[in-house]
């Protein structure tokens, strides 16, 4: 199955206490935390790929360059939109933008790699066995 540039995905998040900088310990304020914004952006990218990957394949994020441009308070909704802009072998390149109900709050370049999901999890689990 070939992936082509132009695939788009969207994800949204209502800012709650648990995804604020204060609660995630990435800052001291009750505004959307950058780690929560990153997770939302990755979610939008993975949604762009839904139904387009071969059976048994998944993707993992390998790089994200985020610019968190503006704060978003509790109770506002943030929407992230990702577009696949380049495919190079198994490497996927996305442009992502996120906005709240009033303005653009973030931009990112995001890279993911297509992998066989089961083998990847087995490899990760093998780390625990190596420690025993």
N, C-alpha and C positions, 0 to 999 in steps of 0.2 A: 504494500500500500504506500503510495507516494504522498508525502506531505508537501504542500505548496504554500508559498508566501500568500498572505491575505487572509488566512484563518484568523477569526476573532473570538475572544471570550470575554465574559464579564462576570464580576463578583461584587457583592455589596456587603456592607457591615454597618450595623447600628452601633455607634460608640457607646459602650457600657463600661462600668467601673473596671471590670477585669481586663479590658484592653487599653487602659490608660497607662501613661508613662509611670505614674506613681505605683500602680499595682504590679506592673511588669518589671519594676525596678530599673527602668532605663532612663529615669529622670524623676523629678519631684512634683510634676504638675498633673492635674486631672484632665489631660487632653489625650487624643489618640497617640499611642506610642509608635515610634518608628518601627519596632519589631512587628507590631500588629499591621502596620501599613505594608511592610514587606510580605508578610504572610498573605494578605489580601491580594497583592499584586501577583504573587506566585499562583494563587488560586485562579485568578483570571486567566493566566497563561495556560494552566492545565485544562481549564474548561475549553479553551480554543482547540485543544487536541482531542476532546471527547469524540469517540466514534471514528477517529482517523488513525489510530495506532493498530498495528497487527496484534493478534491474539497473543497474550503472554508478555507483551511489551508495555513498558511504562516509561516515565521520564523522571529524572532527578535534576534539581537545580544545581548548577555548578558556579554560577556567578550572578550577582545582581549589583548594579550601580544605581543607588537610589538618591534622589534629591527630594528631601522632605521640605516642601516650600512654605507651608502654612499650617497653623494649628487647627484642630477640629475639636470642639467641646463635646461633653457628654450629651447624648440624646440626638445628635445629628447622624445622618446616614452618609457613608462614604461609598462611592462606586469606583471600581477599578476596571479599566478596559485595556486588554492586551491584544496586540496584533503580531502575528508571526511575520517577520520581515525577511528572514533568510534561512535557508536550510543548507547545511554543508555536511554531507554524510549523515552521521547520527546527531550532529550538533544543531540546535535550534536557537535562533536569535529573535527575541521579542522586543518591541517597544511597548511600554506600559504607561498609562496616565491614570491618575486618580483625582477625583474631585469630591468635595462635600456639596451641600445644597447651595453654597454661595460662590465657590471658587475652585480653581485647580489647586490641589494641595500636594501633589507629588508627580514625579516623572521617574522612569527607570529604563535602563537597558538590562535585559534579563536573558541569561543563557541556560538552556536545559540540554540534557543528553538523553537519547533514547537508550534504554537498557532492558535486558530480560529481568523482570521483577523478581521472580523466584530465586534465581541465582544470586542476585544482589542481597536479598535478605539472608540467604544461607551464608554468604560471605561475612555479613555483619554479625550474625549469630556466632560464627566461628571465632570471633574475637574473644567471646566469653570463654569458650572451650580452651583457647590458647593460654588464658590466664590461670586455669585450674591446675 
